[in-house]
Amino acid sequence: MRTLRAALAVSLLAVAYVVAAFALVGQQIAPRRRTRTSSDPGGLPLSEEDQPGLWAEVRQLAASAGTRAPDEIRLVPDVNAAVSEETSLLGLRTGTRRMFLGVPLLQGLSRNQLHAVLAHELGHLSTTRSRLGALVHRSRLAIAEVAAGLTNPLVKRPIRTYARLFFALTRPLAHAHEIDADRLSAKVAGAQTAATTLRTLPALDAAWRIYVEQYVEAGTHYGLRPTRFFDNFTHLMSDPARLEELARISADPPETKTSAYDSHPPLLERIERLEAMASGDDAGDGSGEDRSGNATSILRYPQQFFLALEDKIFAGSGLTPAPMAEIVTIAGARAAALSSETLLDAMRENAIEPATVRGALDLIATGNLDALLELVETESDDPAQEAETRRKVIARLLGAAIAHELVGEEKARYELSWAGPWRLVDIAGQEVDPEELAYQALGSPGYAAALRAWVHQLDARTEPQSQTAAPDEQPAPDGPDGFIGALAPVSGDGFRTLLVTHAGLMLLKPSGTDRLATGLASVTAGSPGRKLIQRALDRPAAELASSANTTFVPWDQIRSLHLQQRSSGRRSADITTATGHGWSLRWTDAAETEGRLWPAVDHYLARRFTVD
């Protein structure tokens, strides 16, 4: 039966070339639509020079799959990994092969799990088990692209009708090819690891959607975009409440609705097949603890490239970079203001006076609930459901109105919450939930009096000790957890090495062993600068920042950094802090650099970074 389907698929492909030629001729009499060209495939390219370890592992995976390695590897901001080819003749002729690696995927998977994903993607192009499978896979992608790009109504309908027929008849072959790719994934990473990875992917996808929709888009409405774009996603996934939510999704992954063009078998079927393979493995392949580390470890200086991709994503957007905490403070306050305006406008339009928060609370306290509840229009035939809907809507609007008033009177503020996206806290730092309080008040008029009194009593709450602490008692800023760039040797104020981290700058004075190592490097025709950088990067960033020989300066404490190109290849950097302290560093063109040093400084300091 499979042989018959294979013969039929080949026949359909032959017909497809004729149909595609007809489509191309037909397109000549219709306006052309601009599409992404091969010169702009998207993402950030990762060269072999920059990422030798990544390329070596990908080549090894390609060899295991029995296919050629990609010509390009690109970093993208998606929960996805894919291998694509520029093809012609509906997949018969292949061109540039590209691998796309999603940063959120790297952040959420282990290194072994990433191997499982990449092996599966490379398996799509493998001809080890069946040359026809790879051809059908490429042809399905090519036909889908042709069908989606048609604009001429004279050819759109017949081509898309043919495409549906082709996809329906080749679906069993495509499913078999996907199963072969899953087997390769299990062979490379272990069946249990491959199954766990399939369970993890829907949870990662859900987490990324939450991050983009609830956090990132909250800022774009106000012309803001978050700094440390990808680091924020790691924080979200580390939140205990989010971890529980993601664990539930992984334990029972939802079956997503697939299109007619999707070649994958149902997700649960794939997971069950891999778990059956794992349970039948006497050696327990992949069933032990995964000690491979996070998948970002496959990259050299991942923060540097995440930062570069972040800059590319938002280039030309016109959005102002701001910390996530600042964005949610603004977004939370604005959302409360809009809901408050909705409620008070409805009260005014219905002649409910006074149209204020306290006026609404007075109505509830005196038992005049209907005046508020009838502001909500419902279409339910169930009286109980209708009453509950009205109560929830008014509670949401009234809670937001209370919050808006508290924020405006500086009795409360919105704070970042990775379980949130934000939470409201009073001036003592205690979390408050006006919506829940309003909901309880709507169910018990006597509770409304207590709620009204609570709002008034917030005036008497004292400032928390942390807000009145002396300047020298302020909490220390977050320390660095990774390097982005380095420069050595430099001179000035005893410093010899400049390091750039996601959290700020580090200025290093050499230790006795540093002086010995650099002296030996000079004698043996080595590079003292390279030796200083190597010795610094060999130590964890947090440990280095706490060293007595290190001065760490967070980005938000830098008032200005002026970079100057002097004559004869000499350069200098003048750094001034918010407190007026400063350092002047000097070096020559012979100094060694590592990573994207100055682009990173420009990214974090923006207008505070100037160059002559």
NUFISE-196286 format. One record per residue (C-alpha): y, z, x. Coordinates in steps of 0.05 Angstrom, whole numbers, padded with zeros to 5 digits, always signed. Example, Ala and Ser with C-alpha at 12.3 -4.5 7.8 and 13.67 -1.06 7.14 Angstrom:
<pts>
-00090+00156+00246/-00021+00143+00273/
</pts>
This chain:
<pts>
+00000+00000+00000/+00047+00017+00057/+00031-00050+00090/+00048-00086+00025/+00114-00049+00020/+00129-00066+00093/+00117-00140+00080/+00161-00136+00018/+00216-00100+00058/+00216-00156+00110/+00221-00208+00055/+00279-00170+00023/+00314-00167+00090/+00308-00242+00097/+00339-00250+00028/+00392-00199+00047/+00419-00243+00103/+00430-00300+00055/+00462-00254+00004/+00507-00223+00057/+00529-00291+00080/+00547-00308+00008/+00586-00242+00005/+00625-00258+00068/+00644-00327+00042/+00664-00297-00025/+00708-00245+00010/+00749-00302+00039/+00780-00316-00029/+00798-00243-00042/+00848-00197-00007/+00818-00161+00053/+00816-00086+00057/+00830-00052+00123/+00772-00013+00151/+00761+00031+00211/+00749-00012+00272/+00703+00000+00330/+00764+00016+00373/+00777+00077+00329/+00710+00110+00314/+00742+00178+00306/+00731+00244+00341/+00742+00265+00413/+00702+00229+00466/+00661+00272+00514/+00651+00235+00580/+00592+00248+00625/+00641+00269+00679/+00668+00324+00634/+00601+00344+00603/+00544+00328+00651/+00498+00382+00621/+00506+00355+00550/+00492+00284+00571/+00431+00305+00610/+00401+00342+00550/+00417+00284+00503/+00383+00235+00550/+00322+00280+00553/+00321+00284+00476/+00327+00208+00471/+00269+00200+00519/+00227+00247+00476/+00246+00204+00416/+00227+00140+00451/+00296+00109+00443/+00356+00095+00486/+00410+00147+00495/+00478+00138+00461/+00534+00100+00497/+00585+00151+00472/+00585+00223+00450/+00642+00246+00406/+00664+00314+00381/+00683+00316+00307/+00708+00370+00258/+00648+00367+00210/+00584+00405+00197/+00545+00345+00218/+00510+00310+00275/+00496+00236+00272/+00477+00176+00314/+00507+00110+00292/+00506+00039+00318/+00551-00020+00311/+00504-00071+00283/+00508-00144+00261/+00460-00187+00221/+00447-00127+00175/+00417-00085+00231/+00379-00138+00270/+00429-00139+00327/+00452-00072+00355/+00515-00055+00393/+00550+00008+00416/+00510+00070+00399/+00550+00134+00386/+00530+00206+00376/+00576+00251+00335/+00573+00326+00345/+00607+00372+00295/+00643+00432+00324/+00624+00476+00264/+00552+00456+00275/+00556+00479+00348/+00588+00544+00327/+00535+00560+00274/+00470+00539+00307/+00431+00562+00367/+00419+00514+00424/+00346+00504+00403/+00369+00490+00332/+00418+00438+00358/+00361+00405+00395/+00323+00401+00329/+00382+00367+00294/+00395+00317+00351/+00321+00301+00358/+00319+00285+00283/+00380+00240+00288/+00353+00203+00349/+00287+00197+00313/+00321+00152+00262/+00327+00099+00317/+00259+00111+00348/+00208+00054+00348/+00152+00098+00375/+00115+00104+00308/+00141+00043+00272/+00190-00011+00293/+00199-00029+00220/+00221+00042+00203/+00280+00038+00251/+00298-00032+00227/+00296-00011+00154/+00339+00050+00171/+00392+00007+00204/+00389-00045+00150/+00399+00006+00094/+00461+00032+00130/+00488-00038+00140/+00475-00060+00068/+00507+00003+00042/+00568-00010+00085/+00573-00083+00060/+00564-00062-00012/+00617-00007-00007/+00667-00053+00026/+00666-00109-00027/+00731-00121-00064/+00720-00190-00094/+00694-00181-00166/+00657-00248-00161/+00609-00221-00109/+00613-00145-00118/+00566-00140-00177/+00509-00185-00152/+00511-00155-00082/+00510-00083-00108/+00454-00101-00157/+00414-00129-00099/+00430-00068-00056/+00402-00021-00110/+00339-00063-00113/+00331-00063-00037/+00342+00013-00033/+00293+00027-00089/+00237-00015-00058/+00248+00010+00013/+00256+00084-00006/+00182+00102+00009/+00189+00070+00078/+00255+00106+00089/+00224+00172+00067/+00165+00162+00115/+00214+00147+00171/+00252+00212+00155/+00186+00251+00157/+00172+00220+00225/+00241+00244+00248/+00225+00314+00223/+00160+00313+00261/+00198+00294+00324/+00246+00351+00311/+00188+00400+00305/+00156+00372+00369/+00220+00382+00409/+00244+00449+00382/+00184+00478+00347/+00166+00472+00273/+00193+00540+00254/+00259+00527+00289/+00264+00460+00254/+00251+00492+00186/+00300+00548+00200/+00352+00497+00219/+00344+00460+00153/+00354+00526+00117/+00416+00542+00158/+00452+00475+00149/+00470+00485+00074/+00498+00554+00090/+00540+00526+00147/+00565+00470+00102/+00584+00521+00048/+00620+00565+00099/+00660+00506+00126/+00681+00485+00056/+00704+00557+00042/+00744+00557+00107/+00778+00490+00095/+00791+00499+00020/+00810+00573+00018/+00844+00583+00085/+00866+00517+00117/+00891+00484+00053/+00927+00548+00034/+00974+00535+00092/+00982+00459+00084/+01017+00471+00017/+01072+00506+00056/+01075+00459+00116/+01032+00504+00159/+00966+00495+00195/+00926+00549+00231/+00926+00558+00306/+00857+00571+00338/+00830+00525+00284/+00757+00529+00304/+00759+00602+00328/+00779+00622+00257/+00715+00592+00230/+00674+00636+00278/+00711+00697+00251/+00695+00678+00180/+00621+00670+00195/+00621+00738+00230/+00648+00775+00169/+00593+00821+00140/+00606+00799+00069/+00603+00726+00089/+00540+00737+00129/+00505+00765+00067/+00529+00706+00026/+00505+00656+00078/+00439+00692+00085/+00427+00684+00010/+00440+00610+00015/+00393+00602+00074/+00338+00641+00038/+00344+00596-00023/+00380+00532-00003/+00406+00491-00061/+00379+00422-00073/+00439+00376-00069/+00445+00315-00112/+00433+00254-00069/+00458+00184-00078/+00415+00123-00088/+00429+00105-00015/+00403+00170+00014/+00338+00162+00053/+00320+00236+00058/+00264+00268+00018/+00283+00331-00022/+00306+00387+00024/+00257+00439-00001/+00200+00390+00008/+00221+00379+00081/+00226+00454+00094/+00158+00469+00063/+00126+00414+00104/+00155+00442+00169/+00137+00514+00151/+00066+00492+00137/+00064+00459+00206/+00090+00525+00236/+00039+00568+00200/-00017+00521+00222/+00003+00526+00295/-00042+00577+00329/+00008+00587+00384/+00062+00605+00335/+00107+00551+00362/+00180+00569+00350/+00163+00631+00309/+00189+00681+00361/+00259+00704+00370/+00307+00648+00388/+00337+00667+00455/+00370+00600+00470/+00441+00625+00456/+00496+00593+00415/+00498+00517+00414/+00569+00516+00442/+00537+00535+00509/+00514+00463+00515/+00587+00445+00530/+00625+00459+00594/+00689+00497+00576/+00680+00487+00501/+00747+00520+00484/+00784+00467+00523/+00753+00410+00483/+00758+00447+00416/+00832+00455+00431/+00840+00381+00447/+00804+00362+00383/+00848+00410+00344/+00910+00376+00372/+00882+00307+00353/+00866+00329+00282/+00936+00352+00268/+00974+00301+00310/+01028+00269+00267/+01014+00315+00208/+01082+00347+00210/+01049+00415+00199/+01076+00475+00238/+01022+00515+00275/+01019+00588+00254/+00969+00645+00261/+00920+00650+00203/+00945+00720+00186/+01015+00693+00177/+00990+00635+00133/+00951+00679+00085/+01010+00728+00079/+01054+00671+00057/+01001+00638+00014/+00980+00703-00020/+01051+00721-00037/+01067+00652-00063/+01004+00649-00106/+01023+00717-00136/+01094+00692-00149/+01069+00630-00186/+01021+00670-00230/+01076+00721-00244/+01123+00666-00265/+01070+00637-00311/+01061+00703-00348/+01135+00722-00353/+01155+00652-00376/+01102+00655-00431/+01129+00723-00452/+01200+00696-00456/+01178+00633-00495/+01144+00678-00546/+01203+00726-00552/+01166+00784-00520/+01220+00830-00492/+01231+00853-00440/+01194+00798-00403/+01177+00841-00343/+01117+00874-00312/+01137+00942-00339/+01149+00910-00407/+01078+00884-00406/+01051+00952-00386/+01091+00985-00442/+01060+00938-00493/+00990+00956-00469/+01005+01031-00467/+01031+01029-00538/+00970+00992-00563/+01005+00924-00574/+00952+00885-00536/+00951+00826-00583/+01021+00806-00564/+00996+00791-00494/+00925+00768-00510/+00950+00716-00559/+00988+00681-00503/+00921+00653-00481/+00893+00593-00519/+00817+00587-00522/+00768+00539-00555/+00708+00586-00560/+00672+00594-00627/+00645+00662-00604/+00697+00717-00620/+00669+00764-00567/+00671+00710-00514/+00741+00689-00536/+00766+00761-00529/+00735+00769-00461/+00765+00704-00436/+00834+00725-00459/+00827+00793-00427/+00807+00762-00360/+00864+00711-00360/+00917+00763-00377/+00887+00812-00326/+00892+00758-00272/+00964+00740-00289/+00986+00812-00298/+00952+00834-00235/+00987+00778-00196/+01054+00797-00228/+01044+00870-00207/+01026+00847-00136/+01087+00801-00134/+01132+00859-00153/+01101+00906-00102/+01107+00854-00046/+01179+00838-00065/+01197+00913-00063/+01160+00920+00003/+01110+00970-00028/+01051+00925-00010/+01034+00865+00032/+00979+00812+00037/+00932+00815+00097/+00881+00766+00123/+00811+00779+00098/+00753+00735+00120/+00717+00758+00057/+00780+00741+00017/+00818+00698+00036/+00868+00755+00031/+00873+00825+00007/+00932+00866-00018/+00945+00933+00016/+00998+00985+00001/+01045+01014+00052/+00993+01065+00073/+00945+01008+00090/+00899+01022+00031/+00871+00962-00006/+00893+00956-00079/+00868+00910-00133/+00920+00903-00188/+00878+00851-00225/+00820+00901-00234/+00869+00955-00254/+00901+00909-00305/+00832+00890-00332/+00815+00964-00342/+00882+00977-00375/+00871+00920-00425/+00806+00953-00445/+00836+01023-00451/+00909+01032-00472/+00909+01102-00444/+00892+01073-00376/+00956+01031-00380/+00999+01094-00375/+00963+01114-00312/+00972+01044-00284/+01046+01045-00300/+01053+01113-00266/+01015+01087-00205/+01063+01029-00197/+01122+01078-00197/+01088+01127-00151/+01082+01075-00096/+01155+01089-00082/+01137+01157-00055/+01081+01133-00009/+01097+01144+00064/+01093+01092+00119/+01027+01093+00157/+01029+01123+00226/+01011+01057+00257/+01076+01027+00231/+01120+01083+00257/+01087+01089+00325/+01130+01083+00387/+01131+01013+00418/+01088+01037+00476/+01035+01061+00426/+01026+00994+00391/+00954+00969+00389/+00935+00926+00448/+00930+00851+00433/+00862+00818+00430/+00835+00802+00499/+00810+00734+00522/+00738+00713+00510/+00736+00646+00546/+00772+00602+00597/+00809+00536+00582/+00839+00518+00649/+00854+00543+00719/+00900+00529+00778/+00893+00554+00851/+00919+00568+00901/+00988+00588+00878/+01039+00634+00911/+01090+00683+00885/+01090+00757+00871/+01023+00763+00907/+00986+00720+00856/+00938+00665+00879/+00904+00641+00815/+00930+00622+00746/+00880+00621+00688/+00892+00597+00617/+00852+00628+00559/+00856+00621+00484/+00891+00689+00482/+00942+00681+00538/+00953+00673+00613/+00919+00711+00669/+00952+00718+00738/+00903+00740+00792/+00916+00772+00859/+00861+00761+00910/+00813+00817+00927/+00787+00829+00997/+00724+00789+00983/+00767+00732+00954/+00806+00728+01019/+00741+00727+01059/+00711+00672+01014/+00773+00628+01018/+00778+00639+01093/+00706+00616+01101/+00720+00556+01056/+00777+00535+01103/+00734+00542+01164/+00676+00501+01134/+00723+00446+01109/+00716+00471+01038/+00771+00480+00986/+00802+00550+00982/+00830+00533+00913/+00763+00511+00887/+00731+00575+00915/+00784+00619+00881/+00773+00584+00814/+00698+00588+00820/+00699+00662+00836/+00746+00675+00776/+00706+00634+00726/+00641+00666+00747/+00665+00732+00715/+00671+00744+00640/+00742+00733+00616/+00748+00802+00584/+00723+00837+00647/+00770+00797+00691/+00830+00813+00645/+00818+00888+00654/+00814+00884+00730/+00867+00920+00771/+00883+00854+00807/+00897+00817+00742/+00960+00812+00699/+00944+00788+00628/+01001+00761+00585/+00985+00744+00512/+01016+00680+00485/+01060+00716+00435/+01091+00758+00491/+01114+00697+00531/+01187+00680+00517/+01187+00617+00560/+01149+00579+00613/+01188+00527+00652/+01148+00477+00694/+01187+00440+00749/+01167+00382+00794/+01200+00391+00862/+01206+00343+00919/+01150+00328+00969/+01095+00344+00918/+01117+00416+00907/+01116+00447+00838/+01136+00513+00806/+01128+00551+00741/+01176+00605+00718/+01146+00652+00667/+01189+00700+00626/+01161+00752+00578/+01191+00779+00513/+01210+00843+00550/+01248+00805+00604/+01197+00811+00659/+01181+00747+00697/+01144+00713+00753/+01155+00650+00793/+01094+00613+00817/+01094+00556+00868/+01041+00507+00891/+01032+00438+00920/+00995+00375+00897/+00937+00398+00941/+00922+00455+00893/+00858+00451+00853/+00859+00448+00777/+00804+00458+00725/+00806+00438+00652/+00866+00419+00608/+00914+00470+00638/+00983+00445+00617/+00963+00413+00550/+00935+00481+00531/+01000+00516+00551/+01039+00464+00512/+00994+00475+00451/+01003+00551+00450/+01075+00556+00471/+01103+00494+00437/+01179+00496+00444/+01175+00555+00492/+01144+00508+00544/+01193+00462+00579/+01183+00411+00635/+01231+00380+00685/
</pts>
